[in-house]
Amino acid sequence: MSRKRIPLNQNGCTANFRIGVPFGQNLQSAININKNNFQNEVLNSDKLVLLDFWASWCAPCRMVVPIVEEIASERRDIKVGKINVDEEPELTNKFSIMSIPTLVVMKNGKIVQQVSGARPKNAILEML
């Protein structure tokens, strides 16, 4: 699936569209996880959960973000969440995050796998 910027009007406004997605199909994207929705979205989830701990200033994190978003849109059988370590220090401490990006897989509210560092898509999928 590729992305393409398409002009929307004569003023040069543009939008990103995914080529190859059937019209009307909703794309699932990663959920921004915070201390307020963590219990409901992660701990109470009936699906496997992939969490991406990241920060906007982190270059390796910026490499992982599009992969995580792609997985979120392709895998409806899992829930994908992003946790900004600068905005969510309590969650960062709860998971003992020492370096980013860190990817955590949770099942039934428990950590089943945790890895630090940028990973290619196939390596992330193997975690699931």
Buried (B, 14 or more C-beta within 10 A) or exposed (E): EEEEEEEEEEEEEEEEEEEEEEEEEEEBEBBEBBEEEBEEBBEEBEEBBBBBBBBEEBEBBBEBBEBBBBBBBBBEEBBBBBBBBEEBEEBBEEBEBEEBBBBBBBBEEEEEEBEBEBBEBEEBBEBB
